Every structure is written in C-alpha cells, then in structure tokens.
Amino acid sequence: MKDIIISIRRAPYQSLATFSNLFFTLFLSLIILFSLTFIYGLLGYIESRPQVTVYFKADTAESAIFKMRDDLIASGKVSSAKYISKTDAFKIYKDLNKDNPLLLEMVSADILPPSLEIYAVQPSYLPQIAEFLKNKPGVDEVNFQRAIIERLINLTNIIRKSTLVFFAFLTFNAIITLLTIGHFKIALKKDEIELLRYLGASQWYIKKPFIGEAVFFALASTGLIYLIFLGIIFYLQPFISSYMNGVSGLGIDFRIFQLTVWPLNLAYLAGLYIITVLFGIVISVVATLFATQKYIK
C-alpha cells in the first residue's frame, strides 16, 4: 500500500486521469448493468404475457380438456394452462358487461364455450402450440395473435444483441484509454525498469507494483461509485415502486439459477457490486499488462 501511495504521488496527474477514466467507465457500466438487468427482467415478464386461447366445443368433456392441458404442460413449452369453465366464462362476461343489462339478458352460461388460457415458456413456442391445438378433436377455435408475437420476438432479440455490442464497445474504449494513460505513467519509470532488468528482476517482479496500483484504483473507484449508486437507487425507489405497480416480481432465468431483479434484494445488489468490481479489475489489469509489456521485453 505504501508503494502505491508513493507511485501516485510521483505521477499525480496521470493517477488522477486513470482514476477519473475508471470512475466514469465503471459508473456508466454499473448504471447500464442495472438498467439492462431490469430491462431483461421486464422483457421476460412481457414475454410471458402473450397467450394462446383455445375454445372448445360445448359438448367436449372436461376430462378431455384436462388431458390436453396436462400434455401441454408435460411438453416443457408451456409454463401454465388455466382452465376456464362455462360458469367461469359467464362470470367474466358479467363483469365485463355489468353496465349493460341488455347484453346480460341475451347470454347464459350454457352458450359460452369452455377454454384454456395457455402461457408459453418462450414466445417462440406459441406458433407451435397454436398449430398443435388446431388439429385436436373437440377444439372449436384457437385465438393467437401471430403478428404481435413476432414483433415482440424481433424487438427482444434486437435489444439483447445491441446491448452485447454496446458493452463490447465500452470495454474496448476503456482499455484503450487506460492503456494510453498507463504508457505515460510507466514511461516515467523507464530507467527504473531498465535497471531492474539489468539486475535480473523477473517480469512478474517488475509488473507487480503496476498491477497492484491497477487493482487499487479499481477497488477505490468501485467503492465510491457504489455508494453513489445506492444513494440514487434509494432516492428513486418510491418512483420505481409506483412505476412497477401491479408487477409482483421480475427475474432473469440463467438456467442454473433464477435471479430476482425486482423487488430489490441484497443478493441482486451484491451481484451488481461484484460484477462491477471484477469488470473494473479486469480492464484495469489488462491495460496495465499491455502498457508494461513494451518496456519489459
């Protein structure tokens, strides 16, 4: 730690430039990461809303409908399938038309068809589910809005691909900037490095102080960034809560585990911090290794 402080004092302007670049890069990365996880969670939530509604003929037995429901769930492509009986359909109809008594007099439970409201694991499965249901006996009509689903799938794919490209650009830009600043700092110690090489010092021995300084800057900037980030989040939490009213929870499925994004929780916030720290250390150390390599050949 003492050597790091001495090194910072020897090149205060370059150290300040390194810290500032790392600070703004990581702060932007943290904000983007938080926004992206929220967007991904929201996309997952939206993707689960589209549905296929299948209406059955009036004489279709409930046992046949239940078997079809169980087969759909067993396929692994359906997250849930809700059965709406004639009685349930009539209750829904009455709630929708409670202000129009004339319409209520014209309809009874007997003429309303039973149905299944089917939610797919992924929107891409919906066309397959719709085609599967059309060929089943007892099915009267399959309601599936193909155009809307296809637009939703295209939109989510564009957002996901564009975020990967943006993160790649951000990482590249940060490394190039840190590499340029690192060259200036290490150039000041060119004579010292050459002397150490003549004395037989290993490459790791020479690089170790620079790597230690890079890690220190990453940890210091991330700590300050995260304190500011938590302050902003807790300040905006009432607004976010009101905006997310009606959404019970958002999550991202990583197959190995499910990350809960909303409501905010300790595991999620800790994960953001760890990812930001690791990202800062990686780009800082990589830039330092490239910068020192020129003088340690």
SULVENLIN-V367907 format. One record per residue. N is the residue number from 1. SS is DSSP state (2 for helix, 1 for strand, 0 for the rest). Layout:
<<N	SS> <N	SS>>
This chain:
<<1	0> <2	2> <3	2> <4	2> <5	2> <6	2> <7	2> <8	2> <9	2> <10	2> <11	0> <12	2> <13	2> <14	2> <15	2> <16	2> <17	2> <18	2> <19	2> <20	2> <21	2> <22	2> <23	2> <24	2> <25	2> <26	2> <27	2> <28	2> <29	2> <30	2> <31	2> <32	2> <33	2> <34	2> <35	2> <36	2> <37	2> <38	2> <39	2> <40	2> <41	2> <42	2> <43	2> <44	2> <45	2> <46	2> <47	2> <48	0> <49	0> <50	0> <51	1> <52	1> <53	1> <54	1> <55	1> <56	1> <57	0> <58	0> <59	0> <60	0> <61	0> <62	2> <63	2> <64	2> <65	2> <66	2> <67	2> <68	2> <69	2> <70	2> <71	2> <72	2> <73	2> <74	2> <75	0> <76	0> <77	0> <78	1> <79	1> <80	1> <81	1> <82	1> <83	1> <84	1> <85	0> <86	2> <87	2> <88	2> <89	2> <90	2> <91	2> <92	2> <93	2> <94	2> <95	2> <96	2> <97	0> <98	0> <99	0> <100	0> <101	2> <102	2> <103	2> <104	2> <105	2> <106	2> <107	0> <108	0> <109	2> <110	2> <111	2> <112	0> <113	0> <114	0> <115	1> <116	1> <117	1> <118	1> <119	1> <120	1> <121	0> <122	0> <123	2> <124	2> <125	2> <126	2> <127	2> <128	2> <129	2> <130	2> <131	2> <132	2> <133	2> <134	2> <135	0> <136	0> <137	0> <138	0> <139	1> <140	1> <141	1> <142	1> <143	1> <144	0> <145	0> <146	2> <147	2> <148	2> <149	2> <150	2> <151	2> <152	2> <153	2> <154	2> <155	2> <156	2> <157	2> <158	2> <159	2> <160	2> <161	2> <162	2> <163	2> <164	2> <165	2> <166	2> <167	2> <168	2> <169	2> <170	2> <171	2> <172	2> <173	2> <174	2> <175	2> <176	2> <177	2> <178	2> <179	2> <180	2> <181	2> <182	2> <183	2> <184	2> <185	2> <186	2> <187	2> <188	0> <189	0> <190	2> <191	2> <192	2> <193	2> <194	2> <195	2> <196	2> <197	2> <198	2> <199	0> <200	0> <201	0> <202	0> <203	2> <204	2> <205	2> <206	2> <207	2> <208	2> <209	2> <210	2> <211	2> <212	2> <213	2> <214	2> <215	2> <216	2> <217	2> <218	2> <219	2> <220	2> <221	2> <222	2> <223	2> <224	2> <225	2> <226	2> <227	2> <228	2> <229	2> <230	2> <231	2> <232	2> <233	2> <234	2> <235	2> <236	2> <237	2> <238	2> <239	2> <240	2> <241	2> <242	2> <243	2> <244	0> <245	0> <246	0> <247	0> <248	0> <249	0> <250	1> <251	1> <252	1> <253	1> <254	0> <255	0> <256	0> <257	0> <258	1> <259	1> <260	1> <261	1> <262	1> <263	0> <264	0> <265	0> <266	2> <267	2> <268	2> <269	2> <270	2> <271	2> <272	2> <273	2> <274	2> <275	2> <276	2> <277	2> <278	2> <279	2> <280	2> <281	2> <282	2> <283	2> <284	2> <285	2> <286	2> <287	2> <288	2> <289	2> <290	2> <291	2> <292	2> <293	2> <294	0> <295	0> <296	0> <297	0>>
